[in-house]
Amino acid sequence: MSNTVETRPYVAWELVNDFMVDVFKAYGVPEEDAKICTDVLLESDRRGIESHGCNRFKPIYLDRIKNGTLLPVTKIDIVKETPTTVVMDANNGMGMVASHKMMEMLIEKAKTYGMAGGAITNSTHYGIAGYWSGMAEKAGMVGITGTNARPSVAPTFGVEPMMGTNPMTFTMPTDEEFPFNLDCATCIIQNGKIEFYERQGKETPAGCVVSESGETLTDSGKILKDMRAGKAALLPLGGLGEETAGFKGYGYTTVVEILSAALAGGQFLKALSGMSETGEKRMYSLGHFFFVINPEFFMGLDTFKKTAGDICRGLRASKKAPGQEHIYTAGEKEYLAWQYRKDKGVPLGDSLQKEFIQLRDELNLDFKFPFE
């Protein structure tokens, strides 16, 4: 998977799972909801996507519960429902809980009608998008999802953060051991990745972030500080200007912004900043969209899986660039990360170790970690 030698200690999956569930419960999240939220976060670490796993447990969820911009108890209202569609209001509760309910409903509808779609408004961070499209894949269906987020991405020829990192995600069943799973933002880099770089003391690669004067930034700590002040912005896929097709990434980011807000009549752009005009913290009011396609209503699941598998195998078998040993298809690296980590556990760096110990001691929980 990587030539980097792992120096962080691994902690058993079950131990980390139980600990995070108990912490969520201590913060007022009902037990069944806490289990869902924990599984979403750990699924990110299982796939090797550390920017959205344990690293975000405290800053994105616990701290927001504490400061009142995320409600621990999720009250889900069905705003509108038809045989093939659902619109939900998450009432500023746990986005992961509302999304889980949404996908359960859409999968059942798609079993009967072949396709189903839904949208959620007044929601919060819903974790890795691929978790939700993956629920459809586990049911033998195609899953598509996206979400808007607090403004951090500049439009092409702009420097002001206007849209979120806005992932547009697809998971499709194949006849291989792992699905095709494209789960990525429509910008070059995500906030969580920069936060991860800062934790590791690393610079952010050049060309990912633009300053308000139009220059690219690399100091991870300064980037996070400037972005919080609205003085820096992430760049869409393709980068600066039009020469490397930044307008394409900008367009896809806008697609996700529109679908996340317009299908449910929700908030968008600067209204998702989490800050009022007077600088006070407020609810994020995010929107998500979801689509499920049942291959049985086309040429059948087996045909779909074999064709998808044949395409992926064909790509991986194509001619490699000099010095390259392997061509990957989307979802393969995540599968390999899980094969490597499943018996080892979750790697936790120094900062996360300190966070876990502090949370345990503050909440007086009965856990002993191997890194102590």
N, C-alpha and C positions, 0 to 999 in steps of 0.2 A: 504493500500500500504506500509506504513512504520510506525514504532513506533516513529520515530523522529518528534518532534514538529517543524513545519515550523515557523521560526521567521522572515524570509525575507518578505518584502512587495510584494504583487501581483500587477502587472500592467496590465491593460486591453490589450488583444491581439491586438485589432484594433489600439490602441495608439502606441504600440511597433512596429507593422507592418508599420504604416505610417511614424514613425520616421526613421526606418531603411531604408525604400525606399528613403526617402528624403536625408538621409546621403549618400547612394550609388549614388544617382543622383548628389549630390554635389561633389562627387569624380570622376564624369565623366562617370558613368555607365548609359546607356540609360534607360528610364523609364520602358519599358516592361522587359528588362533584370533585372533591379533592383527588380521588383516584383517577378520574378522567384527566384532570389538569396535569397531574404528575406523570401520567403515561404519555401525554403529548410531549412534555418537556424531555422525558427520558428517551422517547423515540428519536428525538433530534440527536441526542448523544449516541444512541445505538447506531445511527446512520453516519456518525462522524461529523455532524453539523453542529459543532460546539458553540457557534455564535447564537444558537436558539435553544440550547439545552439548559443545563444547570447554571451556566453563566448568567442567564436572564431570570432565574428563579427569584432572587431578591430585588434587583432594580426595577424589573418590569411588572412584577406581580405583587410581591409583598409590600414594597415601598409605596406602590399606588393604592393598595388597600389601606395602608396606614395613613396616607395623605388624603384619602377620600375620593380619589379619581377612578376607583374601581371598587364596585360593591361585591363583597364576598358571597352573598346569597343572590343567585340569579333567578329573577322573575321573568319567565318567557311568556310573551303574549303572541298569539297567532293573529296577525293583523288581517290577513287574507289567505284563503286556501281554496284551491280548485283540485280536480283529480290529478293534475300534473304539476302544480306549482304551490309554493308556500312563501309567504312573507312574514317574517318574525320581527318582533321588537325585543331586544335583549335587556332593555332597561338598565344599561350600564353595568350589567353583571359580568360574569366570567365569559369571555368570548368563546373559550374552548367548550364550555358546557352547552351554550346555545348551538354551536356548530355541530356538536355531537348529536344533539336532538334533531337538528336539521337533516344531517346525512342519514340518520335512521329513517326519517320520514320519506326522504327522496328515494332511497333505495327500495323501500316498499312500493312506492308509486311506480317506479321504473319496472319493477317486476310485473306489474299489471298492464302498464301503458307504454312501456318501451323507452320513454324518456321522462325526465322530471327536472325541474329547476327551482331554485329558491334564492332568496335574498334576506339578509339580516341587517337591521338598522339599530342605532344606539348601542353598539357593541364595543368590545375592547380587544386587545391583542389576542389573536386566536392561535398563536404558536406557529409551527411550520405548516405551510399550506398543504404540503404533501401528505400530512396525516389524514386530511379530510378526503382528498381525491383517492388516497389509499384505502379508505373504508369502502369505497365503491369497487375498487379493484379486487379486494378480498371477497366481495359478493359476486365476482365474475362480470363486472361492468367497468365502463370507462368513467373516470371521475375528472371533473374540471372545476377549479375554484380560483378565486382571487380576492384580494382585499385592498382597500385603501389604507392609509396610515398617516401619521403626523407629517406635515410638509417638510421634506428634506431634499427633494430633487428639483434641479433647475430645468426649465424648458430649453430647447436648443436656441442659442444666441442670447440666453438669459443667465443671470447669476443669482437670482432670488429663489430660495427654496419654496416651491409651490405645491408639489405633489409628493406622495409617499413613495416608498421603495416598491410598492405595488406588484407583488408577485402574481404571475399568471401561470398556473400549475396544471399539469396533465399527468394522470397515472392510468396506464393501460395494461391489461393482462396479456401475458405472453405464455408460450409453452416452455419457458425456461424456469430456472429456480428463482428468478426475481423478475418483477414487472419492469416495463419501461416507465420511468418516473422522472419527469422534468419538473423540478421544483426550484425555481430561481426568481430573483427579483428582476424587474425591467430596467434597473439601473446597474452600473458596473459593480458596485460594492454596496453592502448594507450597513446600517448603523451598528448592528450587532457584531459584524466583522471588525469594524474599527474599534469598538469597545474591547473585543478580544485581543486585537493588536496592542492596545494600550495596556491591558493586563499583562501581556507577554513582553512589554517593553520594546515592541517592534514598530517600525515606520509603516505607514500606509503607502502602497505602491503609487507612484506618480501617475497622474492622468485620471484619477478616480474622483477627485474632489476639486471644486473650483472656488476661489475666494471671491469676495464682492468686487475686487479689482480685476477679475478675470484670470488670475494666476492659479496654477495647480498647487495643491498643498500635500505634504507628506507626514508632518509631525502629528501622530495620532492623538496625543493629548490636546494639542492646539486645535486640531480639527473638531474634536468633540466640544471644546469650549466655544469655538467660533460658530459652530452649528447651533448650539443652544442660544447664542446671541443673534442668530439670523445673519451672520456675516460670512457664511460658507454654505455651499450646497453640494450634494452628490450629483454626479453626471449620469445621464441615461446611457443605456447600452449603445456603444458606438462612440461615446466620448464627446469632446468639444466640437461644436460646429457641424458642418455637413460633410467634410472631406472623408471621414471614416464612418459615415452614415449614422451619426448621432440622432438625426431626425427620426430614424426608424425606432430606436429605443424610446424616444420622446413620444412617438405615436402610440406604441404599445402601453407605455405608462398611462397615457391618457385614456386608452380603451378600458383599462382596469379601473381608473378613477370614475369614469362614467358608469360602468356596469355596477360598481360597488355602491354608488350613491343613487343613481337614477332608478334602478329597478325597485328599490324600497323607499324612494323619496327621502333619502337621508342627506347627511351633511357632506361637504367636500372642500378641497383645497385648504385655505387658511383656517376654516372653521374647525379643522381637526387638530389644531395646534396644541390643545390641552391648556391653553392660556386665554384669559379674557383680554379685552382691549385695555384694561387697567393693569394687566400683568398678574392677575390672580389665577391660581390653578383651577381648572374646570374639567368636566368629563370630556373624554376624547370623541365619543359618539361615532365610532368607526362603522363602516359598512363592509359586508362580505357577500359574494355571490357564489353559487354552486350549481353545477349541472351534472346529471347522471345519464349515461347512455347504455342501454341494455343490448349487447350484440345479438342476443337470441332473437330480437325483432328484425335483424338484418339477415346475415347469412349464417348465424349461429356462433356460439362462443368458441367452439373448437376451431372453426375456420379463422376466426379473428385471432385467436392465440397463436395458431401456426403461422399465419401471415405476418403478424407482428414479430414473432420470434425469428422468422426467416429474414425479415428486413434487418433486425438487429444483428443477427449472425453475419449477414452479408456485409454490413458496415464494418464489423470488427475484423472480418477476413480481408478487407481491402488493403491495398498497398500502403505500407507505413512510411512515414518520413524518415530520413536518415537519422540513426541514433535512437529511434523510438521503438519500444518493444511491444506496445499494446495500444490498440484503439479501443476506447470505451464507448458504451452507449449509456444514455441517461438512466441512472438508478443502479448501475453496476458497481460503481465505487462505494456507494452507500451499502450495498449488499456485502461487499468485501470487508468494509469497515465492521459490520455486524459480525461476520464470521470470525474476524480477528478479536473482537472485543467481548463476544458473548460469554466466554468462560473466564475472562479476565476481570471485567467490571468497568466502572466509570473512572477515567483518569481525572484527578482533581489537582489543580495547581495550588500554589501557596495562598493566593487571594481567596479562592473558593474554600479552602480548608479553614481559613480564619473566619469566613462568613458562616460556615456550617457550625463551627464551635461556638461562635457568638450567638447564633440563633438558638442552639441547643441550651446554652447556659441562661440566656434571657428568658426562655420559655420553660426552663426546668424540665427538659425532656430526658428520658433515660436511654441515651445512646452512647456507645463507645466506638470511636473511629480508629481504624488501623494506623492512621498517620500520626496519632498522638503519642 
